[in-house]
Amino acid sequence: MTPYQICEENESLNRRRIRSRSIGLAVLAVLLLVGVSGCAGGAVQTTSWTGLTVVEDKLYVADLQQVVVLNADDAEVVWSFPGSEEEGGGMWLSQEELAKSTRGAVFYVAPAVGDGYVIVASQAPSTSMLGQPRNIIWGLNPETGRWWHFDDARGQYIEGGAIGGGLFVIGNSDNNVYALDVESGLLKWVFETGHRVWATPLIVSDTVYIGSMDHHLYALELESGRVKWDFQAAGAFAGTPALGDGTLYVGAFDDQFYAIDAGTGSERWRFKGQNWFWGSPVVHDGVVYAADVAGVVYALDAKTGAEVWRQAVESPVRAGLALAENGSQLFVGSQDGTLRALATADGFVMWSRESDGQVLSTPVVDEGILYELLLYSSQRLRALHVENGRDVWVYPPVVEEE
């Protein structure tokens, strides 16, 4: 499917949504879909939003022009790809093919980190006048300087992948799920769905759980890609499921939030929200938390689906939710650039922080610090104290005028 066909299909979907929704929510759906599908023109358009992964004391950020690794305590750059010799990225730029493949590339989606590799998606301009942009997966080993790339997928990568069992698994807009060897980048298996795959997979032991825009949530064998079971909803799955006590929790574009038996794929319960469920939920201490695109946050009993509380945050929510490490606070980022901390007990807004951008990526909590990515902002990344939302640092750092 070409970018123009994707745009036409999305426009058709948007028209149906406009007829069935209020004007405000329909306009939101249009904006979100156009932003994801990359229909705004130009040689290379990002198809997703920047992503962040925290491992130990390092932040791994897909920051559009580069993959940047920062120290968690002070945001100092450790290395970048591609980067200068001074930043430590030059060990990958010494080869002509690598330089050609990264020239003009855009790096996005949350990097996957594990087995010694940092794996991230990029989109690079075509090398010919009439060609299509190249969608490339990069596997980077910062210890050895080794790298590999995979560019066989025909479509755009919307979200990141996951690492497990020596494999990197990721969905693509060409309707396929790809499993690559972490060390070599060699293709191990491909699973074809009925539509584009936007969601990041969840890998648990020997099983890959991944949703598709074909309205199915699949459980695949990690080693082979064979289907163990699939669950069908009335709308697309675009988020990563949360797992708790053998149950998968995930929302869909049919306004329904589902609890699904992780072993059999059978439905345990469902809950109807006010709009699409896009971002990933979280589950803690018998309660599952989810937000719909209308900006309503729900706390649901994990066993029964009964509503515990709900809180409207007054702005659309596309990003996934994050929990404080002690489970007392729930962090919700919204399209208006506001990050809110809700009390998990009752949904009370404990603090909020505004910005001049948008929060479209899932925040990350680590050792009492909340890391927030911003889009369309002069500040691309903020580190905040969990208890009060005050700044620890911002990246890039603010340069004071003399």
N, C-alpha and C positions, 0 to 999 in steps of 0.2 A: 504494500500500500504506500502510495506516494504521500508527501506532506500535504499536497493539495487535496487528495482524497480524504485524508484525515481531517482537514479543515472542513470539507463539505459534510462529512459524517457528523462532526461535532456541531456544526451549525444546525443540522437537522435535529439532533438531540436537544440542542438549546431551544429550538422553536417549540418542541414538545413540552419542555420544562416550563417555558413561558406561559403556555396555555394552561398548564395545570397548577402553577404556583402564583403567589403574589409577585408583583413586579420587582420588589426589592430582592427577594430570594432568587428570582430568575436571573436578574442582572448579575448577581454573585456567581451563579452557576456558569454563566457565559464567561465571566472574567477568569474563573478558575480553569475552565477547560481550554480556553485560548492560551492561557499562560502555560499549561502543561504541554499542549500539542505543538507549541513552537511555530505558530502560524503568522507571526508578525513580520516576516520578511527578512531579507539579509542573507549573507552567505552561511553563517552559523548562528543558530538560535539555541539557547539553553532550553532543555526540555524538562527541567526540574529545578529544584532549588538547592542551594549549597547545603552540604551535610557535614556532620561532626561525629567523631568517635573518640572516646576517652579510654585510654589503656594505661594503667599505672599512673605515672606522672607526666604523660604526654597527651597532647591534643592533636588529633589527625583531622585536618580540615580540607575539604574540597572547596577551594576559594576562587572558582572560576578560572583565573589565569594560571593557577598552580595548585598542586597539592602541597600544603604547608603543615609542618610538624612543629608545634609550639611547646615550650615548657608550661606546665599547668600553673605554676606558682607566679610567673611573671610575664607570660606571653612572649618570651624570647624565642626567635626562630632557631630551631635546631637544624633542619634541612628543608629543602623544597624541591619539587619536581614539576616541570623543569626549573632549574635555578642556576645561579652563578656559582663559580668556583668558591667564592667566599662563603656562600651559604651551604656548601656541601652537596649541592645538586649536580655539580659538574661531572661527577663520576658516571652519570647516565647520559650526558650530552656529548660525549667524546665521539660517538658514532654517527655517521651521516644519516643513516636511515632513521635513527631516533629523533634527530633534530628535525628532519623533514616531517615526521609523523606528528610531532608536537607543535610545529609552527602554526600559530593561529588557533590552537585547540582551546576548548572550553572544558574545564574539569568541574564536575558537579556530583551530586548524591553523596551520601555518607560513605566514607572509605570503610572497607572491611579490613580488620587487623587480626592476624593470627598465623601460626605456623611459620613465623619469621617474615611474613609478607604483608605489605600494604597494598590492597587491591581497590581500584577506583575506575569509574567510567569517564570517558571524555568523548567529545564530538569535535572532529577536525574538518576543515574545509576540504572539498574535493581537490584532487591533484590534477584534474582535467577541467576544461571549460564547461562541459555539459554534464559532468558527473555529479553524483549525490555526495553530501557530507559523509565522512567516515565515522562510524560509531565504534570506539575502541575501548577495550578493557586493558588496563595496565596492571601488571603484577610487579611490585618493587620490593627488593630486598635491601634494606639500608645497611645491613651488616656486611654483605659481600659485594654490593654494588651491582648484583645481577638483576636483570629485568626481563620480562616477556610481555608480549601483547597479543590480543586476540581480536580480530576484526571481521569475523565471518558473519556476524548477525546483520540482518538487512534493515533493522529498525532502530529506533531510539531507545536508550535506556532511561526510564523514568525514575526509578528508585534504585537503591544500592542492592548488593547481594549479601550473602552470608557464607561463612567458612565453617566446615565441619567434616570430619573424617578424611582430611586431606583433599577435600574438594571445595571449590568456590562455586556457589549456585546463585544464578541471577535470572530474572525475567526480562523480556525484551518486547518492544512494540511490534515485532514481526510474529507475535503470537506464541513464541517459544520460550521455554525455560532451558537454560544452558548450564551444564556442570563441567567445570574445567579443573584440571589438576593444578593444585596450588603452586607447586614448584616449577612446573614447565609451561603451564597455560594450555596444555593439550586438551582437546575436547574429549570428554569421557562419555557423555550422553546428552541427548536432546529430547525434551518432551514438548509436544505440540498441543496447545489449547485451542479453543474456538475463537479467541479474540486476543487483543493486546494484553500484556502482563505488566501492570504498574507496580505491584506490591513487592516489598522486600520479603523474602522467605523467612520462615522460622525453622531452624534445624534443631531437632531434639533426638539425640541418640542416632538411630538409623533411619529417621524419617524426616522428610522435607514437607512442611506445610506451606502452601502458597496459593493465593487467590488470583483470579483472572477476571478480566472484564467480560468474560463469557458467562458470568453469574455463578461460576463454580469455585469452590474451595477444594483443593486437591491435597491428598496425602500421598507422597511419592517415596519409594524406596531410595535412600540416599545413594546406595551403590550402583543402582541400575536405572533409576528414573521410572520404574514400573509403578503403575497406579495401585495403591492399597485400597483407597476409597475416594469418592468425591461427593461433595455436598452441594446441592443446587439451591440458590436463592432466586428472588425475583429481580435482583439488581446486581451490579458489578461489585467485586471485592477489590479495594485499592489499598487496604491497610494490612499490617502484620498482626496476626492473632497474638493474644496473650494466653499463656498456659498456666493453669492452676488446678491442682488436684485432679489431673486427668481430663480436664475440660478446656477446650479452646474457646476463647471469647473474641468475637470479631463482628464489626458492623458492615453494612453493605449500602449500596446506592438505592435500595428499596425502602429506606427509612427504618429498617429493622436492625436490631442488634441481637446476635445469636450466641447461644451457648451450645457447643457441639462436642460430643464424646470424641476424645482424641484417638481412641483405639478403633472405633467402629464408624465414625462419621455420622452417627445418628443425632438428631436434634434433641436437646434436653429442655430448652425453653427459648422463647424469643420475646423481645421488648420493642415496642414501637416508639420511635422518637419523632421529632418535628421535621426532620430533614435527613439528607444523606449522612451516613457515618463514613468519614474518610480517614482521619488520623487513627493511629493505633491506640488501643485502650491499655490500662494497667490493672492488675488485680493484686489485692493485699488484704490479708486477715479477713477473708470471707466476704469481701466487697470488691466489685469490679467497677471501675470508673471509665466513662467514655464521654466524648463530646460530639455533637452533630454539627453540620455545616451552618445551621442557623445560630450557633453560638450558645447552645444549651448544654451544660455539663450535667451528667447523670451519675448518681451512685446507686448501684443495684446490688441486691443480695445475690451472691455468686451461685448459690444453690437453687434459688427459686426464680430469680429475675425480678422479684418485687422491688419497687422503687423505694430507696431509703431517703434520698433527697434529690433535688435538682436546683441548679443555679444558672441563671442567664448571665453571660458575660458581655452582652451588648455589642458583640462584633463577631463576624464569622470565624469559625475555628476549622482549619484544615490540618494543622500540625497534630502530632501525637502528644499524649500527656506524659508527665514525669512525676515521680513520687520522691519526697524526701526520704532519706535513708532510714529514718525511724518511723516512716509511714504516717506522720502527723499532718503533712502538707501535700497538696496536689498542685502542680504547676501547669498553667494553661496559657499558651501563646496564641494571639489572635491576629487577624489580618490588619487591624488598625495599629499594630506595632506595640500593643500593650501586653505585658506579661503579668499574670496574676497568680498569687499564692492563695489557694483555698484551704480551709481547714477540712480535713477528711471526715471529721465527725459530723459536720452539718453544712458544709459548703460556704461558710462565712469567708468573705474576702479579707485575708489577714494583711496583705499589702499588695500594691501594684506598681509597676514601672512602665512609663510610656517611653516611646522612641520615635524617631523621625522616619522609621522604616516599617517593614512588615515582618511578623513572625510566622513563617510558613514551614519551619523545620522543627522537629521535636527537640526540646531542651534536654540537657543531660546533667544529672546530678552526680557529683563525686566528692567524697570527703568534705561535706558541708558547703560545697561551692556549686552554684548553678551556672552552667554555661549556655548562653543564648546566642543563636545565630540570627542576624538581621539581614533583610533584603531591602534594596533601594535605600540604604542608609549610609551616612558617612562613617559609621561604626559598623564593622562587619561581624564582630564577635565581642560579647561582654561576659565577664565573670562577675557574679553577684553572690553576696552572702545569703545563704538560704533563709536565715531567720528574719532578715529585714529588707532584703532586696538592694542593699547598698553595694556600690561598685567595689570590686577588688582591683580590676584593671579592664581596659578596653583595647581592642586590636582593630586596626592599627592604632598605635598610641597617639594621643593628642599632642600636636606640636604647638607649643606656646610661642606666640609672636614676641619678638624682642621689642 
